[in-house]
Amino acid sequence: MKLTLRVWRQRNADADGAMSTYEVDDISPDMSFLEMLDTLNEELILGGEDPVAFDHDCREGICGACSLVINGDAHGPERTTTCQLHMRSFKDGDTIDIEPWRASAFPVVKDLVVDRSAFDRIIQAGGYITAPTGAAPEAHATPVPKPDADFAFEHAECIGCGACVAACPNGAAMLFTSAKINHLNVLPQGAPERETRVLDMVAQMDEEGFGGCTLTGECATACPKGIPLVSITGMNKEWLRATRKSGKR
């Protein structure tokens, strides 16, 4: 395959960025998208140019590091992570636009790399439990109804990639925050912080400068792990419950 790549290049957070055009040839349809970028970078390095900076780690669809907007879609045309996107999703001769996440709360560090530490601060605000667990307990030591266990597991699948923010027209982080809140609040181990968790994490989300949610649903469509839009509804109910109980509303 021969492809034309239009890649966002930005030297640092303070510099102005622009799209640069590159041609790559002999790309196998079986390559992952990141392997294709590796090929591009090898050619750039051999030519004495600065390679394109992009985030990656596990390359197994687990870590959520591979944050790219490809032809306007978070992670590309398939509902998966960028590292699990293969070049057979494109055609020979295609032009592919590659950009970083676009959100004020995710400032560009260099080229395609953005600072997503805002997510870390949201989790630090309340995404934990204080119940002492010690060693791994027996599976049935704390009975959990299966619907609750399934609900918690579904939301625990969130890998914090940020695709929901990148896809949202408002740059909202509601789907990410709701996933982190819901998967703990439904379990008995998360009960002691149930109210403070949702209040603190939502407050931190707002402080980080993410946009407001208008329930367009783009976040759930882009999520590679299939976190449902109803997760946001669940978080909103938790927030209302907590504010009424705390007397802050």
Disulfide bonds with the S-S distance in Angstrom:
none
